[in-house]
Amino acid sequence: MRGRRPVSSPTPGAPGKRPPEIEAIRGPEAGLVMVRGRVGAGGDRFNLGEATVTRATVRLHGGPLAAATVGSAYVLGTDFEHAWFAAAFDGLLADEKLRAQVLNDVVAPLERGQASHDDARQAEARSTKVDFFTVAREHV
């Protein structure tokens, strides 16, 4: 989800069930990547510049998981916690038993919150819209 804002962190899993253990394999660590573009969206490639990204890879095992899974994530910027949670949820989504529950309990509320935020921003932008018109002048 783009534009990270403070939200309550939902925890997937039924009450009373032990959550999966999460073990860091790599990171989170920040680095640079080269951003490339194309002329006219399909022409020659060119280097646009560098962007800071944070990556993390975690192993999830135990708890409600059918088998151990690995999750990985790259996020724009240097938010280590965001990268770690993104990797953890990537691992949870890889588990067939938990996928539907995570989509329903975690992803859907985040999507609704993002849509609400986007609607509010669009309404604010629409309220400042100015309609301009021009009068055609005839040259004498």
C-alpha positions in Angstrom: 0.0 0.0 0.0 1.4 3.3 -1.0 1.7 6.3 1.3 2.1 4.7 4.7 0.0 6.2 7.4 -0.4 5.1 11.1 -2.9 2.3 11.3 -3.8 -0.2 13.9 -1.8 -3.4 13.1 -4.3 -6.2 12.7 -3.0 -9.6 13.7 -4.2 -12.5 11.5 -5.2 -15.7 13.2 -8.0 -16.9 15.4 -8.1 -15.9 19.0 -6.2 -18.4 21.2 -4.0 -19.6 18.3 -0.3 -19.0 18.5 0.9 -16.6 15.8 3.7 -17.8 13.5 7.3 -17.1 14.5 9.1 -14.6 12.2 12.8 -14.9 11.7 14.8 -12.3 9.8 16.8 -13.8 6.9 18.0 -10.5 5.4 17.6 -7.0 6.6 15.8 -4.8 6.7 18.5 -2.9 5.0 18.5 0.3 2.8 20.2 0.8 -0.4 20.0 2.5 -3.8 18.6 1.3 -7.1 18.9 2.9 -10.5 15.6 4.1 -11.9 15.4 3.8 -15.7 12.9 5.3 -18.1 12.1 5.0 -21.8 11.7 7.7 -24.3 8.1 8.0 -25.3 7.3 4.9 -23.1 8.6 2.5 -25.7 11.8 4.0 -27.1 15.4 4.0 -25.9 16.1 3.4 -22.3 17.9 6.1 -20.2 18.9 6.4 -16.5 16.5 8.7 -14.7 18.4 8.6 -11.4 18.8 6.7 -8.2 16.1 5.9 -5.6 16.5 4.7 -2.0 14.8 1.4 -1.2 14.6 -0.8 1.8 14.4 -4.6 1.5 13.7 -7.4 3.9 13.4 -11.1 3.8 11.8 -13.2 6.6 11.0 -16.8 7.3 7.7 -17.6 8.9 7.1 -21.0 10.7 4.9 -22.5 13.3 1.5 -21.4 14.5 -1.3 -21.6 11.9 1.0 -22.0 8.9 0.8 -25.3 7.0 4.5 -25.1 6.3 7.4 -22.7 6.7 7.2 -19.9 4.2 9.6 -17.1 3.1 8.4 -13.5 2.4 10.4 -10.7 0.9 9.7 -7.1 0.1 11.2 -4.0 -1.3 9.7 -0.6 -0.4 10.6 2.9 -1.6 12.3 5.0 1.1 14.0 4.0 4.3 11.2 2.8 6.5 12.6 -0.4 8.0 9.4 -1.4 9.9 7.4 -1.0 6.7 9.8 -3.4 4.8 9.7 -5.9 7.6 5.9 -6.0 7.8 5.6 -6.1 4.0 7.9 -9.2 4.0 6.0 -10.8 6.8 2.6 -10.3 5.1 4.2 -11.6 1.8 5.0 -14.8 3.7 1.5 -15.0 5.2 -0.1 -14.6 1.8 2.1 -17.4 0.4 0.3 -19.8 2.8 -2.8 -21.3 1.1 -4.7 -21.7 4.5 -4.1 -18.1 5.6 -4.3 -16.3 2.3 -8.1 -15.7 2.2 -8.1 -14.7 5.9 -5.2 -12.2 5.5 -6.8 -10.7 2.4 -10.1 -10.3 4.3 -8.8 -9.2 7.7 -5.8 -7.1 6.7 -5.6 -6.2 3.1 -9.3 -5.3 2.6 -9.5 -2.8 5.5 -6.3 -1.2 4.3 -7.7 -0.9 0.8 -10.9 0.7 2.2 -8.9 3.1 4.3 -6.8 4.1 1.3 -9.8 4.6 -0.9 -11.4 6.8 1.8 -8.3 8.8 2.0 -8.1 9.1 -1.8 -11.7 10.2 -2.0 -11.2 12.9 0.6 -8.1 14.2 -1.2 -10.0 14.2 -4.5 -12.9 16.1 -3.0 -10.5 18.6 -1.6 -8.9 19.1 -5.0 -12.3 19.4 -6.7 -13.4 22.1 -4.2 -10.5 24.3 -5.4 -11.2 23.8 -9.1 -11.4 27.1 -11.1 -13.2 27.1 -14.5 -11.4 29.4 -16.9 -12.8 30.4 -20.2 -11.3 32.6 -22.9 -13.0 35.1 -25.1 -11.8 34.8 -28.7 -10.6 38.1 -30.0 -10.8 39.1 -33.5 -7.9 40.7 -35.1 -8.8 43.8 -37.0 
